[in-house]
Amino acid sequence: MSQNITKTDEYQSLIADLKNRIQAAQIKAAVTVNTQLIALYWEIGQQIAEKQQASGWGDAVIEQIAKDLSREFQTMKGFSRRNLYRMKQFYAFYANRGEFVPQAVAQIPWGHNDLIIQKIKGQDKALWYVRKTLENGWSRNVLAHQIDSQLYERQAEKPRIDNFTERLPAPQSDLARETLKDPYVFDFLSVGDEAHERELETALVERITRFMLELGKGFAFVGRQFHLEVGGEDFYIDLLFYHLRLHCYVAIELKTGPFKPEYTGKLNFYLTALDEQVKMKEDSPSIGLILCRDRNNVVAEYALRDVNKPIGISRYALAATLPEELRASFPTVEEVEAELGKTAAGQGIEEATNAVDPTPEQAAKPVEEQGREILAEVKTARQKRGKKQKGEN
């Protein structure tokens, strides 16, 4: 083969296509492996819970099961007493939904699922964090941070102050409202309560990676003190972003004091200038966000009522204003920024099992025998599943 072929566009296109196919197959395989692992843990938790209920066994049996499973499957990790107990909790947490492992739950790693059921009470709230993990590709540390910063309460429960529904078409207004939080937590900043707006702006830009994590998925940083010229006069937007999912510019104005009605007029003016001078024809209308230390909801709603540009008004909180116990639970800035470059990966797995119903003869037996019986049932279930899969193939 001539060496010149490797330099042609046709050859380079072939290699790029092959790489994409291989990477796609690797991702698909990892997702499949993770799904089977979660199914396995669900079934083990189910069998232990049902066996204990039917036979009256105590939690002491879990330690024996851990020993027997670890001895039998020496190349597999995850069969410690603690992890088996977590599998039982995992099954019990979602069992009353009347379905096998919820589909979204099976798509995130075990470490994420374990973290959610340990920290969250209530299935709806837990499943909200599961969906957000899938949407944003959060690592376990980032997920822990979002839970500790009460993202659900700030984004899903708190009443939002904006006019997106009135000023944007339905699909975009819904997505814009989902993007808005209240308050935004700037726990990663070292500025104090008395910091001026420019100091706050500088600190946010210096920590832009962490700031964009708090803003949410889809934000691309355009610049600070973004220059606009209107009628020969100069104007500057504090922070300008482009949102990749909304396909629009997002102008952010920072205010270190409480919200004032005149802030909306100024931002409305900036958005008009952005749409006239910067927005491309294919872009959606620009959106504004006012971040302030405090807000009177009634005043804010009145201020937005006759504004013709889409604007949201949210509060922000610094670390110094958060409870000490909450601040202590956050990961450090360095930990979070390190996690941003990682992709949430699944864990190793052998294969999933089917649940096996308990037999009445197994009641009131010694702990060692109880554990070995469950081990035998797991092995039998694995064999049955293997035969079934061969028959389907």
Backbone torsions as a table, in degrees:
resi	resn	phi	psi	omega
1	MET	NA	132.9	-179.3
2	SER	-67.2	140.4	179.6
3	GLN	-66.2	-21.7	-179.1
4	ASN	-68.8	-24.8	-179.1
5	ILE	-60.4	-39.1	-176.9
6	THR	-65.7	-15.7	-178.6
7	LYS	-96.5	-3.8	-178.3
8	THR	-77.0	154.6	177.6
9	ASP	-62.8	-35.8	-179.3
10	GLU	-62.3	-43.7	-180.0
11	TYR	-68.1	-44.1	-179.8
12	GLN	-63.1	-36.0	176.9
13	SER	-65.4	-39.8	177.5
14	LEU	-61.2	-47.4	-179.6
15	ILE	-61.6	-43.2	179.2
16	ALA	-62.0	-40.4	179.1
17	ASP	-65.5	-42.6	178.9
18	LEU	-63.3	-40.7	178.4
19	LYS	-61.5	-43.8	-179.8
20	ASN	-63.0	-39.5	179.9
21	ARG	-66.5	-41.7	179.7
22	ILE	-64.8	-44.7	179.8
23	GLN	-63.8	-39.9	178.3
24	ALA	-63.3	-40.0	178.6
25	ALA	-66.2	-37.5	178.9
26	GLN	-64.3	-42.6	179.5
27	ILE	-64.9	-43.5	179.6
28	LYS	-62.2	-41.1	179.0
29	ALA	-64.8	-40.8	-179.9
30	ALA	-64.2	-40.5	178.6
31	VAL	-64.3	-42.4	179.2
32	THR	-62.6	-44.8	179.5
33	VAL	-60.1	-44.8	-178.9
34	ASN	-64.9	-40.8	179.4
35	THR	-60.7	-41.3	179.1
36	GLN	-68.4	-36.3	178.2
37	LEU	-63.3	-46.0	179.8
38	ILE	-63.4	-39.6	177.5
39	ALA	-62.2	-41.4	178.7
40	LEU	-62.2	-47.7	-179.1
41	TYR	-63.9	-37.8	176.7
42	TRP	-60.4	-46.3	-176.0
43	GLU	-69.3	-38.3	176.2
44	ILE	-63.1	-45.9	177.4
45	GLY	-60.3	-38.9	179.2
46	GLN	-64.7	-46.0	-178.7
47	GLN	-63.9	-42.2	179.7
48	ILE	-64.5	-46.1	-178.3
49	ALA	-62.6	-46.4	-178.6
50	GLU	-67.3	-38.2	179.9
51	LYS	-66.0	-41.9	179.1
52	GLN	-63.7	-42.0	-179.3
53	GLN	-67.8	-41.9	-176.3
54	ALA	-74.0	-34.8	-173.0
55	SER	-105.7	-4.9	178.4
56	GLY	74.1	23.9	179.8
57	TRP	-77.9	146.1	176.9
58	GLY	-89.1	-178.0	-178.1
59	ASP	-71.8	-11.7	179.0
60	ALA	-61.6	-26.3	-178.5
61	VAL	-66.4	-26.2	-177.1
62	ILE	-63.7	-37.3	178.1
63	GLU	-64.1	-40.0	178.7
64	GLN	-68.2	-39.9	176.9
65	ILE	-60.7	-41.0	179.6
66	ALA	-60.7	-43.0	179.6
67	LYS	-64.0	-45.0	-176.6
68	ASP	-68.8	-41.8	179.1
69	LEU	-67.6	-40.2	178.8
70	SER	-65.5	-35.4	178.7
71	ARG	-70.2	-39.7	-177.6
72	GLU	-74.9	-41.1	-177.0
73	PHE	-114.7	73.0	-173.0
74	GLN	-69.3	-23.2	-178.8
75	THR	-86.8	-8.6	179.4
76	MET	-100.5	139.4	176.3
77	LYS	-102.5	163.3	174.7
78	GLY	105.4	7.0	-178.5
79	PHE	-105.5	29.9	175.1
80	SER	-72.0	162.7	178.8
81	ARG	-58.3	-43.1	-179.2
82	ARG	-61.0	-44.1	-176.9
83	ASN	-70.6	-37.2	176.9
84	LEU	-63.8	-38.5	176.9
85	TYR	-64.6	-37.3	177.3
86	ARG	-67.3	-34.4	176.5
87	MET	-63.0	-41.6	177.4
88	LYS	-62.7	-42.7	177.0
89	GLN	-62.8	-41.9	-179.4
90	PHE	-59.2	-47.6	178.8
91	TYR	-63.3	-46.3	-176.8
92	ALA	-64.1	-32.2	-176.6
93	PHE	-63.2	-41.0	-175.9
94	TYR	-107.8	1.0	-169.9
95	ALA	-59.4	-35.5	-174.0
96	ASN	-78.7	4.6	177.8
97	ARG	-78.7	-8.3	176.4
98	GLY	70.5	28.6	178.6
99	GLU	-145.0	162.8	172.3
100	PHE	-67.1	-175.2	-175.4
101	VAL	-43.4	123.1	177.5
102	PRO	-52.1	137.5	-170.9
103	GLN	-54.4	-47.5	-178.8
104	ALA	-64.2	-37.9	-179.1
105	VAL	-61.0	-38.0	-177.6
106	ALA	-71.7	-8.6	-176.3
107	GLN	-96.8	-6.7	177.6
108	ILE	-111.1	153.3	-175.9
109	PRO	-61.1	159.5	-179.2
110	TRP	-59.6	-40.9	-179.8
111	GLY	-58.8	-37.4	176.7
112	HIS	-67.2	-46.0	179.6
113	ASN	-61.1	-43.3	179.9
114	ASP	-61.3	-43.8	179.1
115	LEU	-60.3	-43.8	-177.3
116	ILE	-64.2	-46.4	-176.9
117	ILE	-72.5	-21.9	176.5
118	GLN	-78.5	-31.0	-173.1
119	LYS	-102.1	-20.2	-171.8
120	ILE	-112.3	139.3	172.6
121	LYS	-111.6	125.1	-179.8
122	GLY	106.4	128.8	-175.6
123	GLN	-68.2	-40.1	-177.3
124	ASP	-60.8	-44.8	179.0
125	LYS	-66.1	-41.8	179.1
126	ALA	-62.1	-45.9	-179.5
127	LEU	-66.9	-28.2	174.8
128	TRP	-63.3	-44.0	177.7
129	TYR	-67.8	-33.8	176.1
130	VAL	-61.7	-47.8	-179.9
131	ARG	-62.8	-42.0	179.8
132	LYS	-66.2	-35.1	176.0
133	THR	-62.1	-43.7	178.3
134	LEU	-65.7	-42.8	-177.6
135	GLU	-65.9	-36.8	-171.8
136	ASN	-106.3	-7.6	-179.5
137	GLY	64.6	38.9	-177.4
138	TRP	-67.4	139.4	167.3
139	SER	-75.7	172.8	-178.3
140	ARG	-63.9	-40.2	179.9
141	ASN	-65.8	-40.3	179.3
142	VAL	-67.8	-39.9	175.9
143	LEU	-59.3	-44.8	179.2
144	ALA	-60.0	-40.9	178.7
145	HIS	-64.3	-42.0	-179.1
146	GLN	-65.4	-37.5	177.3
147	ILE	-67.1	-46.4	-179.0
148	ASP	-63.7	-31.0	178.8
149	SER	-86.0	6.9	174.9
150	GLN	59.3	47.8	-178.7
151	LEU	-60.1	-39.4	-179.8
152	TYR	-59.3	-46.1	-179.9
153	GLU	-65.5	-34.8	-177.0
154	ARG	-79.9	-28.5	-173.3
155	GLN	-109.9	-33.7	-174.2
156	ALA	-101.1	-27.4	-173.2
157	GLU	-105.8	-39.5	-173.7
158	LYS	-68.4	139.9	175.5
159	PRO	-65.5	131.6	-178.8
160	ARG	-94.0	145.4	176.9
161	ILE	-108.4	103.8	178.8
162	ASP	-161.6	170.4	175.5
163	ASN	-120.4	27.6	-175.5
164	PHE	-60.9	-40.9	-178.0
165	THR	-62.2	-38.4	-178.4
166	GLU	-80.3	-24.2	-171.2
167	ARG	-111.8	-4.9	-178.7
168	LEU	-128.3	151.1	174.4
169	PRO	-63.9	156.4	-170.1
170	ALA	-50.5	-52.5	-176.7
171	PRO	-61.4	-41.8	-177.5
172	GLN	-73.7	-35.6	-179.9
173	SER	-65.6	-38.9	178.0
174	ASP	-63.3	-44.9	-179.4
175	LEU	-67.3	-38.5	178.6
176	ALA	-63.2	-40.8	179.7
177	ARG	-67.5	-35.9	176.3
178	GLU	-65.1	-29.2	-177.9
179	THR	-74.8	-29.5	-174.2
180	LEU	-74.7	138.1	176.1
181	LYS	-122.4	161.6	175.9
182	ASP	-157.9	112.2	-2.2
183	PRO	-88.6	168.7	166.9
184	TYR	-83.4	136.6	-176.5
185	VAL	-104.6	112.9	178.9
186	PHE	-102.6	53.7	-177.7
187	ASP	-69.3	-13.1	-176.8
188	PHE	-86.8	-1.8	-178.9
189	LEU	-94.4	148.2	178.9
190	SER	-101.5	6.5	179.9
191	VAL	-74.4	152.9	-179.2
192	GLY	-92.7	-179.6	-177.9
193	ASP	-63.0	-27.0	-175.2
194	GLU	-91.4	10.0	-178.6
195	ALA	-63.2	142.4	176.4
196	HIS	-81.2	167.3	-175.9
197	GLU	-59.6	-41.5	-179.2
198	ARG	-67.1	-35.3	176.1
199	GLU	-65.1	-41.8	177.6
200	LEU	-63.2	-44.1	179.2
201	GLU	-60.4	-46.0	179.9
202	THR	-61.6	-43.3	-179.7
203	ALA	-64.0	-39.6	179.3
204	LEU	-65.9	-41.1	179.7
205	VAL	-67.2	-38.1	178.3
206	GLU	-63.9	-29.8	177.3
207	ARG	-109.3	43.1	-170.5
208	ILE	-61.6	-35.5	179.4
209	THR	-61.7	-45.7	-179.2
210	ARG	-71.0	-36.5	177.9
211	PHE	-62.3	-41.1	-179.2
212	MET	-69.7	-29.4	173.5
213	LEU	-63.2	-42.1	179.5
214	GLU	-68.8	-35.7	177.7
215	LEU	-63.9	-40.2	179.1
216	GLY	118.2	177.0	-175.4
217	LYS	-68.1	140.8	171.3
218	GLY	104.8	-9.4	-177.6
219	PHE	-84.8	130.1	173.8
220	ALA	-117.9	127.9	-175.1
221	PHE	-76.0	126.8	178.6
222	VAL	-98.9	-47.3	178.8
223	GLY	171.1	169.7	176.1
224	ARG	-110.6	152.7	-176.3
225	GLN	46.8	51.1	-177.1
226	PHE	-67.1	125.3	-171.2
227	HIS	-82.6	132.8	171.4
228	LEU	-128.3	139.5	176.3
229	GLU	-118.1	122.2	-179.5
230	VAL	-131.7	120.9	178.9
231	GLY	59.0	33.6	179.7
232	GLY	80.1	2.0	177.9
233	GLU	-107.3	151.0	-177.8
234	ASP	-99.4	137.5	176.8
235	PHE	-136.1	152.6	-174.0
236	TYR	-136.2	126.0	175.0
237	ILE	-86.7	132.0	-176.0
238	ASP	-54.0	-58.6	-179.2
239	LEU	-138.2	134.2	179.5
240	LEU	-123.4	130.4	178.4
241	PHE	-125.4	163.7	169.2
242	TYR	-120.7	130.1	-178.7
243	HIS	-97.4	119.2	-172.4
244	LEU	-71.2	-27.5	179.7
245	ARG	-87.3	-35.2	178.0
246	LEU	-82.6	-17.1	-178.5
247	HIS	57.0	49.1	179.6
248	CYS	-153.6	162.6	174.1
249	TYR	-80.9	146.2	177.8
250	VAL	-125.1	113.5	179.5
251	ALA	-96.7	128.8	-178.5
252	ILE	-116.1	127.1	174.7
253	GLU	-110.1	129.9	-177.5
254	LEU	-101.2	131.7	178.7
255	LYS	-131.9	122.6	-175.5
256	THR	-83.3	-6.8	177.7
257	GLY	-111.1	-168.3	178.1
258	PRO	-70.4	160.2	-179.3
259	PHE	-65.6	141.2	174.4
260	LYS	-126.1	143.4	-175.5
261	PRO	-56.7	-32.7	-177.2
262	GLU	-66.3	-17.3	178.9
263	TYR	-63.0	-34.2	-178.0
264	THR	-68.5	-37.6	179.0
265	GLY	-63.1	-41.7	179.3
266	LYS	-65.1	-45.4	-179.1
267	LEU	-69.1	-35.6	176.2
268	ASN	-59.3	-40.1	176.5
269	PHE	-63.4	-45.1	178.6
270	TYR	-60.1	-41.7	-178.2
271	LEU	-66.9	-36.5	176.1
272	THR	-62.3	-43.9	179.5
273	ALA	-65.4	-40.9	177.2
274	LEU	-59.8	-46.1	-177.8
275	ASP	-66.1	-32.0	-179.3
276	GLU	-80.6	-37.6	-169.6
277	GLN	-106.9	-28.2	-171.3
278	VAL	-114.5	-42.1	-176.6
279	LYS	-60.6	134.2	174.8
280	MET	-84.6	165.3	-176.8
281	LYS	-60.4	-35.3	-177.7
282	GLU	-82.5	-8.0	179.0
283	ASP	-77.8	152.0	172.8
284	SER	-81.0	164.1	179.4
285	PRO	-55.9	141.9	-179.7
286	SER	-66.5	151.5	-178.1
287	ILE	-119.9	144.2	178.1
288	GLY	-113.9	148.7	177.2
289	LEU	-137.0	122.6	175.8
290	ILE	-100.6	121.6	177.7
291	LEU	-107.4	118.8	-177.9
292	CYS	-133.2	165.0	-176.5
293	ARG	-73.3	-30.3	-178.9
294	ASP	-150.4	166.8	-174.5
295	ARG	-158.3	130.1	169.5
296	ASN	-89.0	114.9	-172.9
297	ASN	-59.9	-39.2	-178.8
298	VAL	-66.6	-44.3	178.3
299	VAL	-62.1	-43.0	-179.4
300	ALA	-63.4	-41.7	179.6
301	GLU	-65.4	-40.8	176.4
302	TYR	-63.4	-40.5	-177.1
303	ALA	-65.1	-28.8	-178.1
304	LEU	-89.8	-13.3	-167.7
305	ARG	-58.1	-44.1	-176.4
306	ASP	-109.4	15.1	176.2
307	VAL	-80.4	132.8	-174.3
308	ASN	-94.1	-0.8	176.8
309	LYS	-108.6	148.8	-179.4
310	PRO	-71.6	117.9	-175.9
311	ILE	-136.6	138.9	172.7
312	GLY	-115.5	150.3	179.9
313	ILE	-125.9	115.9	-179.0
314	SER	-128.7	159.3	175.2
315	ARG	-96.4	164.8	172.2
316	TYR	-132.5	155.5	179.5
317	ALA	-130.0	134.7	175.5
318	LEU	-91.1	164.8	-179.3
319	ALA	-59.1	-35.2	-177.4
320	ALA	-65.0	-21.2	-178.6
321	THR	-94.9	-3.5	-179.4
322	LEU	-90.0	154.0	176.1
323	PRO	-59.4	145.5	-176.8
324	GLU	-58.2	-41.2	-177.8
325	GLU	-67.4	-29.8	178.3
326	LEU	-75.0	-40.5	178.3
327	ARG	-62.5	-38.9	-177.7
328	ALA	-66.2	-24.5	-176.9
329	SER	-82.7	-12.5	-177.9
330	PHE	-75.7	147.0	169.6
331	PRO	-70.0	160.2	177.6
332	THR	-70.2	162.9	178.0
333	VAL	-58.6	-41.9	-178.9
334	GLU	-62.1	-39.6	179.2
335	GLU	-64.4	-44.6	-178.3
336	VAL	-66.3	-44.2	-178.6
337	GLU	-65.1	-34.5	177.1
338	ALA	-65.6	-36.6	-178.0
339	GLU	-71.1	-24.5	-176.5
340	LEU	-62.5	-27.7	-178.2
341	GLY	-86.0	-1.1	-176.6
342	LYS	-99.1	152.7	174.7
343	THR	-104.7	130.8	178.3
344	ALA	-61.2	120.0	-176.3
345	ALA	-112.6	150.8	176.9
346	GLY	-75.4	174.7	-179.7
347	GLN	-112.0	168.7	-177.3
348	GLY	-65.5	154.7	-178.7
349	ILE	-153.6	150.1	170.7
350	GLU	-95.5	-72.9	177.4
351	GLU	-166.2	159.1	-178.2
352	ALA	-85.6	164.6	179.8
353	THR	-125.1	164.4	172.2
354	ASN	-96.8	148.6	177.1
355	ALA	-67.8	145.6	179.3
356	VAL	-120.0	127.9	-179.5
357	ASP	-70.1	141.5	179.7
358	PRO	-69.8	151.1	176.1
359	THR	-100.6	149.6	-176.2
360	PRO	-68.1	-19.6	-177.2
361	GLU	-74.9	-8.3	-172.0
362	GLN	-91.4	3.7	-177.0
363	ALA	-73.0	151.8	171.9
364	ALA	57.0	40.5	176.0
365	LYS	-104.9	159.7	178.6
366	PRO	-57.8	154.4	-178.0
367	VAL	-55.5	-43.3	-178.1
368	GLU	-60.6	-40.9	179.7
369	GLU	-69.5	-36.9	178.6
370	GLN	-60.6	-46.0	-179.5
371	GLY	-63.4	-41.9	-178.6
372	ARG	-67.3	-32.0	178.4
373	GLU	-66.9	-42.5	178.5
374	ILE	-66.1	-38.4	176.7
375	LEU	-59.6	-44.8	179.7
376	ALA	-63.0	-37.9	179.6
377	GLU	-68.6	-37.5	176.2
378	VAL	-61.5	-44.3	180.0
379	LYS	-64.0	-41.8	179.3
380	THR	-63.6	-43.5	-180.0
381	ALA	-62.7	-39.7	178.1
382	ARG	-62.8	-41.4	179.4
383	GLN	-64.9	-41.7	178.8
384	LYS	-62.9	-42.3	-179.8
385	ARG	-65.4	-39.0	178.1
386	GLY	-61.1	-43.1	178.8
387	LYS	-65.3	-39.5	-179.6
388	LYS	-64.3	-42.7	180.0
389	GLN	-65.0	-36.7	177.7
390	LYS	-65.2	-39.7	179.3
391	GLY	-64.8	-35.9	179.1
392	GLU	-71.2	-31.3	179.0
393	ASN	-75.9	NA	NA
